[in-house]
């Protein structure tokens, strides 16, 4: 069997011509406790924080109970030859056609079980029937006002079940509305509820006679069936205001005085209904099944739509955030590109300045390098040799041309070696000095020579 979810909150609604009263109960460890009660006008919607259902209702169920107007209900007592609770509904369904004063297709019916003695082979059942148009009218009115009932129940029946009769006789449960006089009459004899009827009392001068006539007809029918015993004992369940209204009407129904028994107040009756609902006890429910299915489907659809709405909202926020981030990154990129473009000019100018500085430094270094080359070439030149010309080419090489007497030609090799080892500070002046080339011309006074020196540029900064 499927486990039932425990009820977290319960609402009980009473609707009458004078107004509406709503009781809101919270549930603590399976026991309902009244949290608030309020009177709601006929043109005012119900507070949704109490009666509405949202996603929390999935794991914290909330039950809405509505009381039905009793004067529009037909009640009958039926004894079914079974004690198996699973068979009661099907057995009662076969008898509804003859129990109901209107065609069964036009009614909504339910039932309530009465306590049975252990030695009984039958079950006492109260069959409750009401025309469907009255139920649909009530449900339609409540729907427009924001109250979706899960159960529609009969408060007078709860009044009867809350305090079972302790003596035999007819027990009357009158209405509290002075403008709508009716009562639920239960005939108890032999420990069994023999008859249950709703007695309407018209608002006219002869209403006392009409009430007595209906009760006496029921008493005579019970006497014929063998369960009624005279004199008739009558019990009136109500407070002083009810007794003031109903005692004059009951005068003449019985020779015995009418006994007054206390009744549950409306608040106590609402608590009794809530307690039975929270404990999920068997009780009549006049709400047609199609309405329950419609409410459940509407609740599921509403949850789906809200979930889709939340998902769409998050999706939209994500898309907006994504495009916002793209816009932010685009702005950052534009700023970086703008900064890069501004730095390009400065960088290009810096490179040009660096090249110009390098050229000027190179010119400066070459200027001193040529002077150093000339100085070293002059200082190391033997007296016997002469330099005809010196060519300083592109700051890289120095080409020497000169004449040496034939008998002093050995000085040329010494001069070449001296230039190869010449120093400028801590570095050699030349990285390479080519071997000298000498030429003897006929009739010349000496030997012409030449060689090339490659300048060591690493000394330049």
Secondary structure, DSSP 8 states (H G I E B T S, - for coil): ------EEEEEEEEEETTEEEEEEEEEETTEEEEEEEEEE-TTS---HHHH---GGGGTSEEEEEEE--GGGEEEEEEEES---HHHHHHHHHHHHHHH-SS-GGGEEEEEEE----TT-SSEEEEEEEEEHHHHHHHHHHHHHTT---SEEE-HHHHHHHHS--SSSEEEEEE-S-TTS-EEEEEEEETTEEEEEEEEE--SSTTHHHHHHHHHHHHHHHHHHHT---SS--EEEES-HHHHHHHHHHHTTS-SS--EEE----HHHHHHHHHHHHHTT------S-HHHHHHHHHHHHHHHHHHHHHHHHHHHHHHHHHHHHHHHHHHHHHHHHHHHHHHHHHHHHHHHHHHHHHHHHHHHHHHHHHHHHHHHHHHHHS-TTEEEEEEEEETTTEEEEEEEE-GGGTHHHHHHHHHHHT-EETTEESEEEE---EEEE-TT-SSEEEEEEEEE-GGG--
